[in-house]
C-alpha cells in the first residue's frame, strides 16, 4: 500500500467577494458549512480539495461537485468496537452518519451529494459502498498539506490523530498521526473523526466572503461588492422549493443614477431572519456588482420596498434581482428564493445647473400682440442669471406681457 502523498498546489480564485454559484472558490479555500455542537456551537470550516483528491470515489474529477474535507476533527470514535468487517460495518461509519444528521439543516443536507466509495479504498477485495454523505479519506486520498488537523473544540491546541477508512486486516486500520504521516492503529482505539463530502454545486445560488460579505443595513441602500477575492467563503443555497410563491410585479425599470425606485413584492417568507433583498448584476446576470437588503420581512409577507440606484453605477443596462432571503449571519449558510429579474436601464443623473453674473447693456422690448419693436435703453445693472434662462424679466402692463430679452451679455 502506498503511504505517501503528492503535494497539491492551491489555485487562486478569481472575481470578487460575492459571486454567482461557487464563483471564485478555489482549491485550499475555506467554506463554512454546518455547525458542530459539543458544549459550545462552532461554525464548521471545510478545506476545498482538488477535483482528483477524492480519487477512490465515483466523484473524482466530477465538475458538478465541490470536494471538501473538514478542516478540524469533529469528535472522536473507535474504528470498530464490536463485530467484524471493514469500514461499511464500522463504528466510524456510524459516527459519520451521526455527524451528517447533526451538523446540517435540511437545505444543507440536500446539498450534500451521495458518494460511492470503491471497495479497495476500504480493504482489498471489499465491495463498493454507495450512498455515502460524509466519509473518511482513504489511505491514498488527500495531499500532504491537508493531513494535519486539530480539534474544532481546541483550535489552538495540538494536532490530533484521526482515522482513515482503510483497513489492513480485521484488527488494524490506518490513522493519520499528528505530523500528518500515516500509521496503523488497533481498530478499538479512540481517534479523531474527520469527514469529507461532495457538495452539489447546483444547490449553490451564490457565494460570498465568510465575514462581512452582506451589508446589514435594511434601507434599500445598495453596497458595492469588493473586487478582492477572499479565501474564506459562506454559501447562499437555492431554497426555491420552499419559497416558490415569492413574486415581484415589476419586470422592467428605468432610473437615473441616485434615484429611489419602488418595487412591489408578494409572498416573501417571514421570520426574524427573513428579508427581501436585491442585487444589481451585469445584464447577463453573471457578475454581481451591488447587494442590499430592502425590507426586514419579519411579519409582513407582501408590500412595497424602496431601492436606491447607486450614484456610482455607470449608465447602461443591468439586471436587478429581487429575492426572498434568510440571512443567518457570518460563517453560516443562508437561503434564498429564485431570483426575480427586473431589466434595469440606468441613465446619467442631470448635472447641477450653476448661476453667474452678467451686465446688461441693451435689451429689446417686445409688446405682445403688436408687430413693432422699440429699442429700450437700460441703465447698466448687474443681475444674476441662470445659464439655461432665455427670459430674465417679465412685466404685465395693460393686460399685455412685456418681456425684456438680452441682446448682448458681458459675463464677468
DRENSE-801017 format. One line per 4 residues: number of its first residue (from 1); their letters; for each residue x, y, z of C-alpha. Coordinates in Angstrom, 1 decimal. Example, Ala and Ser with C-alpha at 12.3 -4.5 7.8 and 13.67 -1.06 7.14 Angstrom:
BEGIN
1	AS	12.3 -4.5 7.8  13.7 -1.1 7.1
This chain:
BEGIN
1	XXXX	0.0 0.0 0.0  1.3 3.5 -0.9  1.7 5.6 2.2  2.9 8.9 0.8
5	XXXX	1.1 11.9 -0.6  1.8 14.2 -3.5  1.7 17.9 -2.6  -1.3 19.8 -4.1
9	XXXX	-0.9 23.4 -5.3  -3.6 25.8 -4.4  -5.2 27.8 -7.2  -6.2 31.3 -6.6
13	XXXX	-9.8 32.2 -7.2  -10.9 35.0 -9.5  -13.5 37.7 -9.4  -14.9 39.4 -6.3
17	XXXX	-16.2 39.0 -2.7  -19.7 37.9 -3.9  -20.1 35.7 -6.9  -22.8 33.5 -8.6
21	XXXX	-22.7 29.8 -7.8  -19.4 28.7 -6.3  -17.8 31.6 -8.2  -14.1 32.1 -7.2
25	XXXX	-14.0 29.3 -4.6  -10.7 27.5 -5.3  -8.7 24.6 -4.0  -7.5 25.1 -0.4
29	XXXX	-10.0 27.9 0.2  -12.2 27.6 3.3  -16.0 27.1 3.0  -18.1 27.4 6.2
33	XXXX	-20.9 24.9 6.1  -22.9 23.5 9.1  -22.5 23.8 12.8  -20.9 21.4 15.3
37	XXXX	-22.1 21.3 18.9  -20.1 20.0 21.8  -20.7 22.2 24.8  -20.4 25.2 22.6
41	XXXX	-21.6 25.6 19.0  -19.0 26.0 16.3  -19.3 27.1 12.7  -17.6 24.3 10.7
45	XXXX	-14.9 25.3 8.2  -14.1 22.9 5.3  -11.0 22.9 3.2  -11.7 22.7 -0.5
49	XXXX	-9.9 19.8 -2.2  -8.7 19.5 -5.8  -11.1 17.6 -8.1  -8.9 14.5 -8.2
53	XXXX	-8.1 14.3 -4.5  -11.0 12.0 -3.7  -9.6 9.6 -6.2  -11.2 6.4 -4.7
57	XXXX	-14.8 7.6 -5.1  -17.2 7.9 -8.1  -17.0 11.7 -7.8  -13.3 12.1 -8.7
61	XXXX	-12.9 14.7 -11.5  -16.7 15.5 -11.3  -17.1 19.2 -12.1  -20.7 19.2 -10.7
65	XXXX	-19.5 18.8 -7.1  -17.1 20.6 -4.8  -15.0 18.1 -2.8  -14.3 19.3 0.8
69	XXXX	-12.5 18.0 3.9  -13.3 19.2 7.4  -10.5 21.5 8.5  -10.8 20.1 12.0
73	XXXX	-11.6 16.8 13.6  -15.2 16.7 14.8  -15.3 14.5 17.8  -13.8 11.0 18.3
77	XXXX	-14.7 7.4 17.7  -13.3 3.9 17.6  -12.8 2.5 14.1  -14.8 -0.6 15.2
81	XXXX	-15.6 -1.6 18.7  -17.5 -4.8 18.2  -18.1 -7.4 15.5  -16.0 -8.0 12.4
85	XXXX	-15.7 -6.4 9.0  -14.3 -3.3 7.5  -15.5 0.3 7.1  -19.0 -0.5 5.9
89	XXXX	-19.8 -2.2 9.2  -17.7 0.1 11.4  -18.3 2.3 14.4  -16.6 5.0 12.3
93	XXXX	-19.2 4.7 9.6  -21.9 5.1 12.2  -20.1 8.2 13.6  -20.1 9.7 10.1
97	XXXX	-23.8 9.2 9.7  -24.4 10.8 13.0  -22.4 13.9 12.0  -24.4 14.2 8.8
101	XXXX	-27.6 14.2 10.9  -26.4 16.8 13.4  -24.2 19.2 11.5  -26.6 20.4 8.9
105	XXXX	-30.0 21.9 8.4  -32.4 20.4 5.9  -31.2 22.5 2.9  -27.5 21.8 3.8
109	XXXX	-28.3 18.1 3.9  -29.9 18.3 0.5  -26.8 20.0 -0.9  -24.5 17.1 0.1
113	XXXX	-24.2 14.7 -2.8  -24.3 10.9 -2.5  -20.8 9.4 -3.0  -19.8 5.8 -3.8
117	XXXX	-16.6 4.6 -2.1  -14.6 2.0 -4.0  -14.2 -1.3 -2.3  -10.4 -1.4 -2.4
121	XXXX	-10.3 2.0 -0.7  -11.6 0.2 2.5  -9.9 -3.1 2.1  -8.6 -5.2 -0.8
125	XXXX	-11.5 -7.0 -2.4  -14.2 -5.2 -0.4  -17.4 -4.3 -2.2  -18.1 -0.6 -3.0
129	XXXX	-20.2 1.4 -0.6  -22.9 3.5 -2.1  -24.9 6.5 -0.8  -22.3 8.0 1.5
133	XXXX	-22.8 11.6 2.6  -19.9 12.0 4.9  -16.9 9.7 4.8  -13.2 9.5 5.9
137	XXXX	-10.4 9.7 3.4  -8.8 6.5 2.1  -5.1 5.7 2.5  -4.2 7.3 -0.8
141	XXXX	-6.7 10.3 -0.9  -5.9 13.8 0.1  -2.5 15.5 -0.1  0.3 16.1 2.4
145	XXXX	-0.6 19.8 3.0  -4.1 18.9 4.4  -3.3 15.9 6.6  -2.5 17.7 9.9
149	XXXX	-5.7 18.6 11.8  -6.6 20.0 15.2  -9.9 19.6 17.1  -12.6 22.1 16.4
153	XXXX	-13.1 22.4 20.1  -9.4 23.3 20.6  -8.2 25.1 17.5  -5.2 26.5 19.3
157	XXXX	-4.2 23.1 20.7  -2.0 20.3 19.4  -2.7 18.3 16.2  -4.9 15.2 16.6
161	XXXX	-4.6 11.7 15.4  -7.6 10.7 13.2  -8.9 7.7 11.3  -8.9 6.9 7.6
165	XXXX	-11.3 4.4 6.2  -8.7 1.9 5.0  -8.0 -1.3 7.0  -5.1 -3.7 6.6
169	XXXX	-7.0 -6.5 8.2  -9.7 -7.1 10.8  -7.5 -5.8 13.6  -5.8 -2.7 12.2
173	XXXX	-6.8 0.4 10.3  -4.8 3.4 9.0  -4.5 6.5 11.2  -3.1 10.0 10.4
177	XXXX	-0.7 10.9 13.2  -0.1 14.5 14.5  2.7 15.1 12.0  0.5 14.2 9.0
181	XXXX	2.0 10.9 8.2  0.3 7.5 8.2  0.5 4.6 10.6  -1.7 1.7 11.8
185	XXXX	-3.7 1.6 14.9  -5.8 -1.1 16.6  -9.5 -0.8 15.4  -10.6 -0.4 19.0
189	XXXX	-8.6 2.8 19.6  -10.4 6.1 20.0  -9.2 8.7 17.5  -10.5 11.8 15.8
193	XXXX	-13.3 11.8 13.2  -12.6 14.0 10.1  -15.2 13.8 7.4  -15.1 14.6 3.7
197	XXXX	-18.0 15.3 1.5  -19.0 16.3 -2.1  -21.2 19.4 -2.3  -23.7 19.6 -5.1
201	XXXX	-22.9 22.9 -6.9  -26.4 23.1 -8.4  -27.6 23.9 -4.9  -25.4 26.9 -4.5
205	XXXX	-27.1 30.1 -5.7  -24.3 32.4 -4.9  -21.3 32.6 -2.6  -19.8 35.5 -0.5
209	XXXX	-16.9 36.3 1.8  -17.5 34.5 5.1  -17.4 37.6 7.3  -18.9 40.9 6.5
213	XXXX	-19.9 39.9 2.9  -23.5 41.0 3.1  -24.4 44.5 4.3  -26.6 44.6 7.4
217	XXXX	-28.4 47.9 6.8  -32.1 47.4 5.7  -32.9 50.7 4.0  -32.7 50.0 0.2
221	XXXX	-29.1 51.1 0.0  -27.1 49.1 -2.4  -23.5 48.4 -1.3  -20.7 47.9 -3.9
225	XXXX	-19.1 44.4 -3.9  -15.4 44.4 -3.1  -13.2 43.4 -6.0  -10.9 41.4 -3.6
229	XXXX	-11.4 37.7 -3.9  -11.5 36.1 -0.4  -10.1 32.7 0.7  -12.9 32.1 3.2
233	XXXX	-16.5 31.8 2.0  -20.1 31.2 3.0  -22.9 29.9 0.8  -26.4 31.0 -0.1
237	XXXX	-28.3 27.9 -1.1  -31.2 27.7 -3.5  -34.4 27.3 -1.4  -36.8 27.9 -4.2
241	XXXX	-38.8 24.8 -3.3  -39.8 26.4 0.0  -40.1 30.0 -1.4  -41.9 29.3 -4.7
245	XXXX	-44.7 31.8 -4.0  -42.4 34.8 -3.9  -43.2 37.2 -6.8  -42.3 40.8 -7.9
249	XXXX	-44.7 42.8 -10.0  -42.1 44.8 -12.0  -40.3 43.3 -14.9  -38.5 46.5 -16.3
253	XXXX	-37.3 49.7 -14.7  -35.8 52.9 -15.9  -33.9 55.1 -13.4  -31.3 57.8 -13.2
257	XXXX	-28.2 57.5 -11.1  -29.2 58.2 -7.4  -32.9 57.7 -8.0  -35.0 55.9 -5.4
261	XXXX	-37.5 53.5 -7.0  -40.2 51.3 -5.6  -40.9 47.6 -6.2  -44.0 45.6 -5.2
265	XXXX	-43.4 42.1 -3.9  -45.7 39.3 -2.6  -45.4 36.1 -0.5  -41.9 36.6 1.0
269	XXXX	-41.0 34.2 3.7  -41.5 35.8 7.1  -39.5 35.5 10.3  -36.8 37.1 12.4
273	XXXX	-34.0 36.4 9.9  -36.1 36.9 6.7  -35.5 39.7 4.2  -36.4 41.0 0.8
277	XXXX	-33.0 41.5 -0.7  -31.6 42.8 -4.0  -28.5 42.6 -6.2  -27.6 44.5 -9.3
281	XXXX	-25.6 42.5 -11.8  -24.4 43.0 -15.3  -27.1 42.5 -18.0  -26.1 38.8 -18.4
285	XXXX	-26.6 38.2 -14.7  -23.1 36.7 -14.3  -21.3 39.4 -12.3  -22.6 40.8 -9.0
289	XXXX	-22.0 44.5 -8.7  -24.1 45.6 -5.7  -26.1 43.9 -2.9  -28.5 45.3 -0.4
293	XXXX	-31.5 44.4 1.9  -34.7 46.2 1.1  -37.1 45.1 3.8  -37.0 43.1 7.0
297	XXXX	-39.8 40.6 6.4  -40.4 39.8 10.0  -44.2 39.9 9.9  -45.3 41.2 6.5
301	XXXX	-45.1 38.9 3.5  -46.3 41.3 0.9  -45.8 45.0 0.3  -43.6 47.6 -1.4
305	XXXX	-39.9 48.2 -1.0  -37.7 51.2 -2.0  -34.3 50.7 -3.6  -31.8 53.5 -4.3
309	XXXX	-29.9 53.2 -7.5  -26.2 53.8 -6.7  -24.9 57.2 -7.9  -21.7 55.4 -8.8
313	XXXX	-23.4 52.9 -11.2  -22.4 53.7 -14.8  -25.2 54.5 -17.2  -26.2 51.3 -19.0
317	XXXX	-28.3 48.2 -18.9  -28.3 45.8 -15.9  -30.3 43.1 -14.2  -31.9 44.0 -10.9
321	XXXX	-32.5 40.7 -9.0  -35.0 40.7 -6.1  -35.3 37.6 -3.8  -36.7 36.4 -0.5
325	XXXX	-33.6 35.6 1.6  -32.9 34.1 5.0  -29.7 35.6 6.4  -28.2 33.7 9.3
329	XXXX	-25.0 35.7 9.9  -21.3 35.5 9.2  -19.9 32.0 8.5  -23.4 30.5 8.4
333	XXXX	-25.3 29.2 5.4  -28.1 31.5 4.0  -31.2 30.5 2.0  -32.8 32.3 -1.0
337	XXXX	-35.7 32.1 -3.4  -35.1 32.0 -7.1  -34.2 35.5 -8.4  -37.0 37.7 -9.8
341	XXXX	-35.3 39.6 -12.6  -36.0 43.2 -13.5  -34.4 44.7 -16.6  -32.8 47.8 -15.3
345	XXXX	-31.8 50.8 -17.6  -29.8 53.4 -15.9  -29.2 56.9 -17.3  -26.9 59.6 -16.1
349	XXXX	-28.2 62.0 -13.4  -28.6 65.6 -14.7  -25.7 67.8 -14.0  -26.2 70.6 -11.4
353	XXXX	-27.1 74.0 -13.1  -24.9 76.8 -11.9  -25.5 80.6 -11.9  -23.3 83.5 -12.9
357	XXXX	-23.4 87.3 -13.0  -23.9 89.4 -16.1  -24.1 93.1 -17.1  -27.0 94.1 -19.3
361	XXXX	-26.2 96.8 -21.8  -29.1 96.6 -24.3  -32.4 94.8 -24.5  -35.4 94.7 -26.8
365	XXXX	-38.9 95.4 -25.6  -41.4 93.2 -27.3  -45.0 94.1 -26.7  -47.3 91.1 -27.0
369	XXXX	-49.9 91.4 -29.7  -48.1 94.1 -31.7  -45.6 93.9 -34.6  -43.5 97.0 -33.8
373	XXXX	-40.3 96.8 -31.7  -38.9 99.6 -29.7  -35.4 99.8 -28.6  -35.2 100.2 -24.8
377	XXXX	-32.1 101.8 -23.3  -31.4 100.4 -19.9  -29.2 101.7 -17.2  -26.4 99.3 -16.7
381	XXXX	-27.3 96.8 -13.9  -25.6 93.7 -12.5  -28.0 90.8 -12.5  -27.6 87.1 -11.5
385	XXXX	-28.9 84.9 -14.4  -29.3 81.2 -15.0  -27.3 79.8 -17.9  -30.5 78.0 -19.0
389	XXXX	-32.7 81.1 -18.9  -33.8 82.9 -22.0  -36.1 85.5 -20.4  -34.7 87.4 -17.5
393	XXXX	-37.5 89.9 -16.8  -41.2 89.9 -17.3  -43.8 92.6 -16.6  -47.5 92.8 -17.2
397	XXXX	-48.7 96.1 -18.4  -52.2 96.9 -19.7  -53.0 93.2 -19.9  -50.1 92.6 -22.1
401	XXXX	-47.0 90.7 -21.3  -43.7 92.6 -21.7  -40.6 90.6 -21.9  -37.1 92.0 -21.8
405	XXXX	-34.6 89.8 -23.6  -30.8 90.0 -23.8  -29.2 91.5 -26.9  -25.7 91.5 -25.5
409	XXXX	-24.4 89.9 -22.3  -21.0 90.5 -20.9  -20.0 87.8 -18.4  -17.7 88.9 -15.6
